[in-house]
Amino acid sequence: MRIAANLVACALTLASAYFLYAESSATRRLEAQVQAAEQRREKLEADIAVLRAERAHLARPGRIEPVAKALGLRLPAAGEYVELDHLLANGHTSIAKQAR
């Protein structure tokens, strides 16, 4: 009886050790995945910051004005502005959707 109890205790000890090793391995894998995801997030945030800076640089009025003049564009006159409500009232829903 004592030998059987010792064998059961030994088997339970080995099973516990295996279970703990498996859980530890899974935890390390998950930590590596989380770290990789955080690195991707940081890289994407840096890319977004660069793109915002580039957009701000490209949208400078001093850069756009000469290009617009070269294309023959001009500023709209006061009477050329149309309010969105006016477009909707006159049935121009497709233009109004584009304006939103």
N, C-alpha and C positions, 0 to 999 in steps of 0.2 A: 504494500500500500504506500509506504514511504517513497519507494522508487518511482511509482506512478505519479505521485504528487510532485516529485522533483522534476520528472520529465515534462509534466504539464507546465510547471513554472518555467522551466528552461525554454519550452516551445513558445510560451507567451512572451517571454523576454525577447527571444529572437524575432517574433512577429512584431513586437513593439518597436524594436530597433529598425526593422525593415520599413515599417510604416513611417517612423520619424524621418528616416533617410529619404523616403519618397516624397514626403511633404516638404522637407528642406530643399530638395532638388526642384520641386515645382515652384516653391517660393522664389528661389534664385532666378528661375526662368521668367517668372512674372515680373520680378524687379528689373530684369534686363529689358523686358518689353516696355515697361513703364518709362525707364530711362531713355530708351530709343524714341518713344513717343514724345517725351519732353524735349529731347534734342530737336526733333522735327518741328515741334511747336515753336521753339525759340528761333529756329532758322526761318520758319514762315513769318514770324513776327518781324524779324529783321528784314526779310524780303518786302513785307508790306510797308515798312518804314522807308525803304529805298524807293519803292514805287510811288509812295505819297510825295516824297521829295522830288522825284523826277516829274510827277504830274504838276506840282507847284511850279517847278522851273519852266516846264513847257507852257503853262497857262499864264505866264507873265504877260501883261498887256504890252510891254515893250517888245516882246518877241512876236506876239500875234498881230499887232497893228501893221508892221511892214509887210507881212505875208498877206494880210487881208487887202491892203492897198495894191499889192502886186497882182492879186486876183481880180481887182476891180470892185471889191466890196466896199460898202460905205456904211456909216451909222444910220439907223432908221430915223426918219423924221418923226415928229411928234404925232402926226396923223396916221402913221403906219402901224401903230401899236393896236392890237386887238386883244380884248380881255377874253379869258376862257369862258366866262358865262355867256358872252355874246356868241361865241362859236357854238356852244351847246344849245342856245335858244334858237339858232338858225339851222339846226340839224346837222352840223359838221362834227358828228361824234367821232369819226375816225381821226380827224386832226386833233380834237380835244384829247383823245386817248394818248396820242403821241406826245402831246404837250405835258402830260402828267408824268 
